């Protein structure tokens, strides 16, 4: 299991995520949030709300509205599921952008 031990806002919808094995991922969520048609996700286009994320061993969370699994971030494999929870599936397929793997 991939456990997140630290997550910090890095500006412009980017979060620097550190795992228990020392690996780091800089992830840009702008594309995912800006293209989502679901109001529970799209509202995080407001940077003040976006920065209120929390993290634990189970992922990155924005309240109870949505979360991202640590495994998906680690491998850059996050993909919108066929569910109304994610809003516009085609728009969400842009995913988040793994900006950098930091050793």
N, C-alpha and C positions, 0 to 999 in steps of 0.2 A: 504494500500500500504506500502511496506517495503522500506524505504529510507536509503540509505547509507550516513552516515555523515562523515566517515573517512575510508581511505584505505591506508595502508602502506606496503611497501615491507618488508618481514620478512626473506629474504634469500632463496636460493635454490628453486626458482619458487613458493614460498609461499607468500600469501598476507593476512594480518590481516585486516578484514573488520568489521567496527562498524556500527550498525544500530541506527536509531533514538529512538528505544525503549531500548537502552543500551546493547542489545545482541551483541556478537562478534563471528566471525567465522574465524578460521585460515584455509585457503584453499591452497592445493598444486595442482598447475596446470600442473606439469611436465608430468604426464601420458597423459593428453589430448594433450598437445602441441607436445610432442615427438613422439606420434603415429599418429598424423594427417598427411595425405598425401597431404593435400591441401597446396600449397606453401604460401598462404597468412596467414595461421595459423602457419605452421611449422617454418617459419622464426623467430618466437619469441622464438625458442630454444636458440637463441643468447640472453644471459642474459641482455646485454646492451639494446637491443630492448624491451625485456620483461618488464624491469623496467620502461619503458616509458609509462606505462598505466596511464589512467586518470579515474576518477570516478565522478559520479553525482547521482542524485536521481534515474536515470534510469539504473544504472549498472556500471560495470567495462568495460572500452573500451581501445582497442589498435588501435589508429587511427580510420580509417573508415573500417578497415579490419574485425574485429569481436568484439563482446561484449558479456557479460554474464549478464543476468537479475538478479536483486537483490533478487527477490522471489525465483528463482532457487537455488541461493547460500544459502539463509536463511534456506531452507528446505532440502538442499542437493539433489535436484531432477533434476539437470541438466542432460539432455540426448541429444545426437546428434539427430538432426532432419534429416529426409530423404531428404536431399538436397545436391547438389554438393558444396554448400558453406562450408559444414563441411568436405568435402573430404571423407576419408575412414570411412564409418559409423561403421563398425565392430570395427575398432581401436578406434574410438571416444567413443564407448560404455564404455570404461574404465573410462570415465568421468574425472572430477577432483576429488580429494580426500579431503573430509572434515576431516581435521586433528583433529580439536578440537573445541568444542563449549565452549566459555568462558562466564561465568555468570558475 
